[in-house]
Amino acid sequence: QREYSLGEQVKASHILIKWDDESEASKKAAKEKAKKILNDIKGGADFAAKAREFGTDGTATRGGDLGSFSTGQMVKPFEQAVFSAKKT
């Protein structure tokens, strides 16, 4: 029997906010929306509820849940942010 090690794993959730087009106005509107959502969450709003309401990808229905993953499975900037974040 072989044993495999996946290394350190983390469980993460996110809220993906997409912009409508490549215009600066669209990007600015998406950034402002994301800031408002973040402020609401910092103020006590439920993260999963906000993800279901505002998320724009397939994780929205799961409250933004990405599940568990180890290094090498996500894009590098996201991976670096997740693995260096404070564990809760």
N, C-alpha and C positions, 0 to 999 in steps of 0.2 A: 504494500500500500504506500502510495506517495502522499506526502504532505506538502501543501502549498501555503505560502505566507503572502498575504496581500499587503502587508505593511500597515502603517497607520491609516485608519479610515476616519472620515468625518461624515456627519449627517448635516445637510444644509437645506435651507429654503431660500427662495428669492422671489422678487416681484419684478418681472421683466416689463419694462415700459418701452414700446417701440415708437419711433417717430413716423409721421406719414410719408415724408419724402426727404430728400437730401437738402432741403432749404434750411438756412440758419434759423428761420422763424419756427419751423416745425421742430427742429432739435431743441430750441429754447423752450418751446411749449412743453415738450416731453420732460425736459429737465425740471421745469417749474412744477409739473405734476408730480414727479418723483420726490422733489423736496417737500411738497405738501403732504404726501403720503408718509414720508419719513418723519416729519414733524408730528403727524397724527399718531404714529406708532410710539414715538418718544413720549407723547402725551398720554399714553395708556391704551390707545386703540389696539385691537386684536390683529396681530400680524396676518394670520391665516385668513381672517375675514377681509382684510384689505387686499390680500393677494387674489382672493376669489373675485373681488369687485373690480380691481384695476389691472390684474395681470393680463398679458397679451400673448401668452404661450400656453402650451398644453399642461403646464403645472398649475395653472390658475385654479382648476377644478379640485386640485389636491391641496389648496391653501399654499401653493408655492413650493411644496415639498419636492426636493430633488433626490431624496433617498440618501443612501450611504455610498461613498466613493473613496478611492485612494488616489495617490498622486499619479499623474499621467492620464487621467480620464477626462479632465475638463480643460478648457483653454487656459493657457498659462497665467494670464492676469487674474482670472477668476480663482484659479487654484491657489495662487500666491495669497490672495486676499483671504480666502477661506482658511487656509492652513495657518495663517498668522493671526487670525482673529481671536479675540478672547472667547474661551469656551464657556458656554452657559449650561 
